């Protein structure tokens, strides 16, 4: 029974690792989009110029 419990615990740990990795990737995507939308990659003045057609 101890081996079964150990196997179950290892499976749960592996599942949690996968979920944590996906969550971390989603956080990176959200941060990347935030950087773009806030003008980190493109200056806000450049965005304004583009929107104004300059």
DATA-V923210 format. One record per run of one state. SS is the DSSP state (h for helix, s for strand, l for the rest). FROM is the first residue (numbers start at 1). LEN is the number of residues. If there is no record, write none. Layout:
ss = (SS & SS)
from = (FROM & FROM)
len = (LEN & LEN)
//
This chain:
ss = (l & h & l & h & l)
from = (1 & 2 & 38 & 44 & 53)
len = (1 & 36 & 6 & 9 & 2)
//
